[in-house]
Amino acid sequence: MSKRINYIDVARGIGILLVVMGHNDFAAVAPFMHKLIYSFHMPLFFFLSGYFLSTATPFWTFVKKRFNGLLKPYFFTIFMIYFFSISFEKMNFANAITRIVKAMYGTGLYIDWVQLWFLPHLFVVSIYAYLFYKVVGRIDSRWVRWAILLLTLFIATLTLKNFFPFPLNVFGKSYKLLGLPYSLDLVLLSGFFFILGSETRPLNMEKLYGNVFFLLITGAALVLMNLFLSPVIDLNTRVYDSFVVSTLEAVAGILFIMALSRQVDLHVAWLSTFFQYIGRITLLILILHGPIQDFWGQKLLAVTHNLTLSYWLAFVMGVAGPVLLYELFVRSNPVASFWLGRESEPPRSKAQKTEVQPAPSEAAEGEKVSVN
């Protein structure tokens, strides 16, 4: 198991908060900030997920661990959604089964809780990265590996719309599907950032991340590119407008968050502790924030008639709700922890309750889910 690195957990915490922030009505509340967040937040998650990639594990052991850390929580959540829908709402069995079958396809437009698309896709991206290193990892030159990696990204941008949609004929019936199962059509694109994370780790960039001028430069580059350039990124809907501009924006955003996280960890202890805590329960926040935020957003808007206020209050609930459920029902619950692909934690002693304790890894071999 890889040793935890505090500023990586800080980056995960910041990243998942940006995900929650970017959903629901944020595009109407703050359109420029919405564009800015979307220019890098999903590449950031793949980058962080690949940071601790290890190919020393035998292949099938690796697959099994990734299944437990990603697909098991996905399947568990899907079945729980429709169990509660049948039990407490008016959904019938036929409708529930139809939606479950669609959800098994694993792409965002076929899942009621759209954000869940990340989990099955991260599973296939992890396997792709593992196989990439088994082949390309034999090349000693980092520059050659990076050239090959850039080539895969270029190919990805050329083929991005090939399967969105694509026709399929089954037993004489024609269907038009949006994306391949588990978003396999995205694997070269998301795999680029996943493998970039793995390639970056040996470079020991902590000193660079700790330089305040690097923070300012990457932040300024990110803001200026989004201010004056039009290309946008939305991986779920297969939007990656420019091989050059979109990639530069995504990389600038990743480096900015890494530098910001390092600065926070070095200089603001209480904020670092908060982000680390959030970063260690990203999986639960990823799964639950959507319906919680949507529910509270609608309720609060009906009461306040103020879109901006209701959005920000709903954002707080979208984070606080999963945190509360984690503390009450998941952290020390071995059954819930098993189905969510993590180890349960022992109850805290009175002394431990005064500080945030590290949570066990949510995924295998040190690979944490960044949007886990």
N, C-alpha and C positions, 0 to 999 in steps of 0.2 A: 504494500500500500504506500502510495506516495505521500510525503510529508505535506501537510497543509501549508499554504503560503498566505499570510494574512491579507495582503493587498489584492490577491486574486479573489478571495472571498468578498472583499470590499467591492471589487469590480462586478462580481456576480450580483451583489446586493443592489448596486446602482443600476445595473442592467435590467434586473427584473422590475425595479420601480419604473424604469423608462417604458417597459412593456406595458405595465398596468396603465401608466399615464397615456400611452399612445392609443389606447383602445376607447371604444364608445364614442363620445362626442368631442374628443380632443381636437379633431380637424376643424370643427366649427368654433371652438373656444380659442384656439391658438394655431392658426394654419401654418405659420412659418415654423414654429417649434415642432409641429407634427411632421412636416417635411424633413426637418433636421434630424429628428429621432429616427424616422424611417430610413434615412440615408445610411445608417450604420448599426441599428440595434440588433437585427438578426445576424449579420456578419459577426458582430461582437459575441453573440451567444455561441456560434459555431467555433470561433477562435478560442474562447475560454474552454469549451468542451474538449477541444483537441489538445489543450495545453499539457495535459498529463497522459497523453496516449502512450501506452506501452505495448510493444509487439513481442515482448519476451514470453507472454502467456501463449500456450498452445491455442490454435485457432478455435476449436470447438469449446474450449473453456472460456475463451474470450466472448464468443457468441452467446453462450449460456449466461455469463455475467451481465452482458449488455441486455439480454432479454429480461433478466430479473430486474435490472435497474430502470428499464425504459418501457418495454412492451407490457410487462405485468402490471405496472401502474396504469397504463393506457387501457388495457382490457378491463381491469377492475373498475376504472372510472366510467367507462362506457356502459357496462352492465349495471352499475349503481345508478347512473342517470335514469335509465329506463325502468329499473326496479321501482324507484321512487315516483317516476312519472305514472306508472301503472297503479301503484299503491295509493297515491295521494292526489293524482290529477285524473282527468277523464280520458287519458290515452288508452286505446284498446291494444290487445296483444298483437294483432296484425300490423298495426302502425308501428308499434315498438320493435317488432322483429324486422320490419322493412328498414327502419332507421339503424338498427344494430348492424344489419348486413351492409348498408352503405358505409357505416363507420369503420367496418373491417377493411374497407378499401384504403383508408388511412390518409386521404388528402383533405385539406381544409374545407373545401366546398361541399363535402359530403358528411361533415361532422357538425352536430348542433352546437357544441362548444368548440368553435373554430380553432382556438389556440392549441388544442390538443394535437394538431397535425405535426407539431414539432417533435413529439416523442417517437412515433414510428419512423419519422424521417431521420432523426438523429441516430436511431438504431442502424439503418442502412448506411448512413454516412460513416458511422464508426467502422463498420465492416469494410466499406470501400477504402477508408484510410488505412486500415490494417493491411489489406491486400496491396494497396499502393506502395507501402513501405516494404513489403515482402519482395516486390519487384524493383521499384525505383530506389529503395533504401540501400541497395547494394552499391549504388554509385557514391563514391567518396566525396566528390565535389558538390558542395552545397549550391554553388551557382548553377550547375547543370540540373540539379534537382529542382531549383526554383524556376529555371527556364521551362522545364517540363510542366511544372505546376501552373505557370502562366499560360502555357499552351492549352492545358485542360480548361482553364477559365475562358480563354478565347473561344474554344470549341463550344463551351457551355452557352456563351452569349449568342452564338450563331444558331444554336439548335433549341433555344429556350422555349419557343412557341410551337415546336413541332408536335408536341403531345398535349397542347392546351388550346383547343380540344383536339381529339383524334377519334376517327370512326372505328367501331367494332361491330362485327357481325357474329351473332351467336344463334345457332339453330334457326337461321332465316330471319331473325329480327335484327334491326340496325340500332345501334346505340352511339351516342356521342359523349365520350368521357372527357373530363377535365383533369388532365394529368395522369401519370402512371401510378400504380399502387405504391403507397408510402412515399409519394412524390419522388420516385426514382429518377424522373426526368430532371430533377434539380441537383442530382448527386454530384455532378462535376462542379457546379457553382458553389454549393454549400460546402462541398469537400475541399475546395480551394482554401476557404477561410479556416476550416477545421485543421487541415494539414499545416497551414500557415502558423497556427497556434503552436502546433507541435514543433515546427521548425524554429520558432522564435525562442522557445524556452532555453535551449543550450547557449543562447547568445548572452545570457546574464545581463539583461537590460535594466536591472534595478537602479543602477547609477543614473542612466539616462532618464528613466521615469521619475527619478527624484530631483531632476533639474527643473526649476520653476520656469525657466525660459522655454524649455521643451513643451511644458504644459501650455504656455501662452501661445507658442507658435502653432501647435497642433489645433488648439481651440480656435485660434483666429482663422487658420486654413479651413477648418470645418465650417465655420459660420460664413466666411466669405464665399466659399464654393456653393453653399446652399442658397446664399443671397443672390448671387449673380448667374448661376448656372441652373438650367431647368431639369436635367435628368433626375429621375427618382428611382427608388428601389421598393419593391413589395414582392418578396419571394413567394408568398402564398398565392398570389395572382400572376406569378411569372412575369413580373416587371423588373427589368434591369436595363435601363434605357441606354447606357453607354459603357462600353468595355473600359474606356479610359477614365471618364469622369466619375462614374458610379464606383469604380474600384478605388480611385483616389479618395473619394468622400468616405467610403467605408473604412479604408485603412486609416485615414486621418481621425475618424471617430473612434476607432479601436485604440489608437495610440493616445488620443486625448483621455479616454476613460481610464486607460492603464496608468497614465501619468497622474491623473486626478486621484485615482485610488491610492497610488503610492504616496502622494502628498498628504492625503487624509490620514493614511496609516502612520506616517511619520510625525505629523504635527497636531492632529486633532483626535486624541485617544477616544473620547466618548462617542464621536461620530463614527470612528473606525469600528468600535465595538458594535454599534447599531447596524452598520452596513454588513459587517461580518455575520451577524445573527440572521439578517434578512437573506444574505447570500447562501446560508447553509440550509434554508428551507425554500429555495426557489421552486422546487418541484411542486410543492403544495400550493404556493402562490400562483404558479403557472396554471395549474389545474382549476383552481377555484375562483380566481379573481374576476373572470368574465361574467358569470351569472350573478355574483354578489354585487359587482359594480353596476351592472345593468339594472338589477332590481332596485338598488338604492337610488340610482340616478333618476329613474322614472318616478319613484315615490317622492323624492325630494323636489324634483322639478314641479310636480303637481302641487306641492305645498308652497314653495318659494317663488315659482314663476320666474326664476333667475337661472338661466342655463349655466353660466359660469360658476355660480355658487354651488348649484346642485352637482355639477361635474366634479368640483374639487372635494366636496364632502363625500361623494360616491367613490372617488379615488382613495380617500382615507379608509373607507369601509372595505374597498377591494383589497387593501393590504392588511388591515386590522382583522378582518374576518378570518382569512386563512391562518394568521398568527394565533388567534384565539383558538381555532379548531386544532391547530398543531399542539398547543400547550395543554388543552383539555383532553384530547382524544387520541393523539398520535404519538407524541414524544416518548411516553413510557408504556405504550400499548403494543405488545409484540404482534398481535394479530393485524392491527392497522399498519404497523411498520412493515410486516411481511408483504402485504399486498401493495404497499407503496415502494417496495424495493429498497428498504433501508433497514438498519438495525435499530431496535428499540433502545432507549437510553434508560439507565437506572434512575429512580426518583432522586431528586437533588436533596442534599442535606441542607440544614439551615444555613450553614456557612456558604455552600455553593449557590444558594439562591440570591446572594448579594451580587453575583456577577454572571455574565452570560457564558455558558459552557459550550465548547465546540460540539457540534453534532457529528455523528458518524457519517461517513461518505454515503451519498445517495446513489452512487453508481460504483461500478467495479473498477479496480486497478487505478484508483486515484482520479478517474474521470468523473467530474461532478456535472450534474445537469445544470446548465447555465440558463436556461429558459424555459440548466442543467439543464 
